[in-house]
Amino acid sequence: MARIVGVEIPNEKKIEYSLPYIYGIGLPMSRKILAASNIDPHTRTGELSDEQLAVLTQAIQATGLPIEGDLRREISAHMKRLNSINCYRAHRHRRGLPSRGQRTHTNGRTRKGGRKTVGVMKKAGKK
């Protein structure tokens, strides 16, 4: 497996689809990086030479965007700030509920998780 910016990316996939394995790089950013480094997006990752991998690494670093550990650290710092000021968004994050105003009465299953059925239990002695 090829190693770019400390991340193992799959050899059998096209480089265009392998770059998004790096946290902070999506498909559009991947295409921009490949265009800037003059590498064919349809080339398989395993077919790239060491020089091309070096050019890719330089192109990724030239974007100036935070990736991998830096981006994770930045996001966690934002969450810590929200928690420290005790804002509404932080409460929603802590409870695992949507934080951007969506309704939760009938929807919100992505954030809330699966349904939990609440029912009446019969007593053991009664029929």
C-alpha positions as YAML, in Angstrom:
chain: A
units: angstrom
residues:
- id: 1
  name: MET
  ca: [0.00, 0.00, 0.00]
- id: 2
  name: ALA
  ca: [1.18, 3.49, -0.82]
- id: 3
  name: ARG
  ca: [1.79, 5.85, 2.09]
- id: 4
  name: ILE
  ca: [0.94, 9.53, 1.63]
- id: 5
  name: VAL
  ca: [1.07, 12.03, 4.51]
- id: 6
  name: GLY
  ca: [1.26, 9.15, 7.00]
- id: 7
  name: VAL
  ca: [-1.84, 7.34, 5.68]
- id: 8
  name: GLU
  ca: [-1.91, 3.98, 3.90]
- id: 9
  name: ILE
  ca: [-4.05, 4.27, 0.77]
- id: 10
  name: PRO
  ca: [-5.19, 1.25, -1.28]
- id: 11
  name: ASN
  ca: [-3.07, 0.25, -4.31]
- id: 12
  name: GLU
  ca: [-5.84, -1.34, -6.37]
- id: 13
  name: LYS
  ca: [-8.05, 1.76, -6.59]
- id: 14
  name: LYS
  ca: [-7.69, 4.73, -8.91]
- id: 15
  name: ILE
  ca: [-5.71, 7.51, -7.26]
- id: 16
  name: GLU
  ca: [-8.70, 9.83, -7.60]
- id: 17
  name: TYR
  ca: [-10.68, 7.58, -5.23]
- id: 18
  name: SER
  ca: [-7.74, 6.62, -3.02]
- id: 19
  name: LEU
  ca: [-6.88, 10.14, -1.88]
- id: 20
  name: PRO
  ca: [-10.16, 10.59, 0.05]
- id: 21
  name: TYR
  ca: [-8.89, 7.91, 2.46]
- id: 22
  name: ILE
  ca: [-6.91, 10.80, 3.95]
- id: 23
  name: TYR
  ca: [-9.05, 12.52, 6.58]
- id: 24
  name: GLY
  ca: [-9.88, 16.03, 5.36]
- id: 25
  name: ILE
  ca: [-9.62, 15.30, 1.62]
- id: 26
  name: GLY
  ca: [-12.82, 14.64, -0.30]
- id: 27
  name: LEU
  ca: [-13.39, 13.80, -3.95]
- id: 28
  name: PRO
  ca: [-13.47, 17.42, -5.21]
- id: 29
  name: MET
  ca: [-10.27, 18.25, -3.31]
- id: 30
  name: SER
  ca: [-8.70, 15.05, -4.62]
- id: 31
  name: ARG
  ca: [-9.42, 16.13, -8.19]
- id: 32
  name: LYS
  ca: [-7.91, 19.58, -7.57]
- id: 33
  name: ILE
  ca: [-4.76, 18.07, -6.09]
- id: 34
  name: LEU
  ca: [-4.35, 15.69, -9.04]
- id: 35
  name: ALA
  ca: [-4.85, 18.54, -11.52]
- id: 36
  name: ALA
  ca: [-2.24, 20.63, -9.70]
- id: 37
  name: SER
  ca: [0.27, 17.77, -9.68]
- id: 38
  name: ASN
  ca: [-0.38, 16.78, -13.34]
- id: 39
  name: ILE
  ca: [-1.23, 13.14, -12.53]
- id: 40
  name: ASP
  ca: [-3.87, 11.23, -14.48]
- id: 41
  name: PRO
  ca: [-6.83, 10.59, -12.12]
- id: 42
  name: HIS
  ca: [-7.46, 7.19, -13.72]
- id: 43
  name: THR
  ca: [-4.02, 5.83, -12.77]
- id: 44
  name: ARG
  ca: [-4.06, 3.09, -10.14]
- id: 45
  name: THR
  ca: [-2.30, 3.99, -6.91]
- id: 46
  name: GLY
  ca: [0.03, 0.99, -7.16]
- id: 47
  name: GLU
  ca: [1.26, 2.16, -10.58]
- id: 48
  name: LEU
  ca: [2.54, 5.52, -9.30]
- id: 49
  name: SER
  ca: [6.29, 6.04, -9.09]
- id: 50
  name: ASP
  ca: [8.07, 7.37, -6.02]
- id: 51
  name: GLU
  ca: [8.55, 10.74, -7.76]
- id: 52
  name: GLN
  ca: [4.82, 11.03, -8.44]
- id: 53
  name: LEU
  ca: [4.03, 10.17, -4.81]
- id: 54
  name: ALA
  ca: [6.45, 12.89, -3.70]
- id: 55
  name: VAL
  ca: [4.78, 15.40, -6.04]
- id: 56
  name: LEU
  ca: [1.38, 14.39, -4.65]
- id: 57
  name: THR
  ca: [2.58, 14.89, -1.08]
- id: 58
  name: GLN
  ca: [3.91, 18.34, -1.95]
- id: 59
  name: ALA
  ca: [0.64, 19.26, -3.69]
- id: 60
  name: ILE
  ca: [-1.37, 18.17, -0.63]
- id: 61
  name: GLN
  ca: [0.83, 20.22, 1.69]
- id: 62
  name: ALA
  ca: [0.70, 23.20, -0.68]
- id: 63
  name: THR
  ca: [-3.09, 23.43, -0.29]
- id: 64
  name: GLY
  ca: [-2.57, 24.65, 3.27]
- id: 65
  name: LEU
  ca: [-5.68, 22.82, 4.48]
- id: 66
  name: PRO
  ca: [-5.52, 20.96, 7.79]
- id: 67
  name: ILE
  ca: [-5.63, 17.19, 7.29]
- id: 68
  name: GLU
  ca: [-5.48, 14.09, 9.49]
- id: 69
  name: GLY
  ca: [-4.28, 14.89, 13.04]
- id: 70
  name: ASP
  ca: [-4.33, 18.67, 12.65]
- id: 71
  name: LEU
  ca: [-7.94, 18.63, 11.45]
- id: 72
  name: ARG
  ca: [-9.04, 16.21, 14.19]
- id: 73
  name: ARG
  ca: [-7.31, 18.40, 16.81]
- id: 74
  name: GLU
  ca: [-8.98, 21.52, 15.40]
- id: 75
  name: ILE
  ca: [-12.45, 19.93, 15.49]
- id: 76
  name: SER
  ca: [-11.98, 18.65, 19.04]
- id: 77
  name: ALA
  ca: [-10.82, 22.12, 20.12]
- id: 78
  name: HIS
  ca: [-14.02, 23.61, 18.68]
- id: 79
  name: MET
  ca: [-16.11, 21.07, 20.60]
- id: 80
  name: LYS
  ca: [-14.20, 21.75, 23.84]
- id: 81
  name: ARG
  ca: [-14.82, 25.47, 23.41]
- id: 82
  name: LEU
  ca: [-18.55, 24.88, 22.96]
- id: 83
  name: ASN
  ca: [-18.61, 22.67, 26.05]
- id: 84
  name: SER
  ca: [-16.66, 25.18, 28.12]
- id: 85
  name: ILE
  ca: [-19.09, 28.03, 27.39]
- id: 86
  name: ASN
  ca: [-22.01, 25.66, 28.03]
- id: 87
  name: CYS
  ca: [-23.97, 26.67, 24.95]
- id: 88
  name: TYR
  ca: [-27.11, 25.05, 23.54]
- id: 89
  name: ARG
  ca: [-25.22, 23.34, 20.71]
- id: 90
  name: ALA
  ca: [-22.92, 21.68, 23.24]
- id: 91
  name: HIS
  ca: [-25.91, 20.32, 25.17]
- id: 92
  name: ARG
  ca: [-27.33, 18.84, 21.96]
- id: 93
  name: HIS
  ca: [-23.99, 17.27, 21.07]
- id: 94
  name: ARG
  ca: [-23.62, 15.77, 24.56]
- id: 95
  name: ARG
  ca: [-27.09, 14.23, 24.41]
- id: 96
  name: GLY
  ca: [-26.58, 12.89, 20.87]
- id: 97
  name: LEU
  ca: [-29.36, 14.98, 19.37]
- id: 98
  name: PRO
  ca: [-29.36, 17.11, 16.21]
- id: 99
  name: SER
  ca: [-27.84, 20.51, 16.88]
- id: 100
  name: ARG
  ca: [-29.01, 22.52, 13.87]
- id: 101
  name: GLY
  ca: [-32.71, 22.95, 14.54]
- id: 102
  name: GLN
  ca: [-34.12, 19.76, 13.01]
- id: 103
  name: ARG
  ca: [-37.31, 18.35, 14.49]
- id: 104
  name: THR
  ca: [-36.98, 15.22, 16.59]
- id: 105
  name: HIS
  ca: [-40.58, 14.33, 17.36]
- id: 106
  name: THR
  ca: [-40.91, 11.96, 14.41]
- id: 107
  name: ASN
  ca: [-37.51, 12.06, 12.72]
- id: 108
  name: GLY
  ca: [-33.88, 12.35, 13.75]
- id: 109
  name: ARG
  ca: [-33.14, 8.63, 13.78]
- id: 110
  name: THR
  ca: [-29.66, 9.13, 12.34]
- id: 111
  name: ARG
  ca: [-28.59, 11.13, 15.35]
- id: 112
  name: LYS
  ca: [-30.78, 9.50, 18.02]
- id: 113
  name: GLY
  ca: [-30.12, 5.90, 17.00]
- id: 114
  name: GLY
  ca: [-32.63, 3.09, 16.59]
- id: 115
  name: ARG
  ca: [-36.07, 3.19, 18.13]
- id: 116
  name: LYS
  ca: [-36.42, 2.07, 21.73]
- id: 117
  name: THR
  ca: [-39.83, 0.57, 22.35]
- id: 118
  name: VAL
  ca: [-41.35, 1.56, 25.66]
- id: 119
  name: GLY
  ca: [-44.25, -0.62, 26.70]
- id: 120
  name: VAL
  ca: [-46.24, -1.83, 29.66]
- id: 121
  name: MET
  ca: [-44.97, -4.95, 31.43]
- id: 122
  name: LYS
  ca: [-47.43, -7.45, 32.89]
- id: 123
  name: LYS
  ca: [-46.98, -8.42, 36.51]
- id: 124
  name: ALA
  ca: [-45.69, -11.95, 37.00]
- id: 125
  name: GLY
  ca: [-48.65, -13.23, 39.08]
- id: 126
  name: LYS
  ca: [-51.54, -11.86, 36.94]
- id: 127
  name: LYS
  ca: [-52.91, -13.28, 33.71]
...
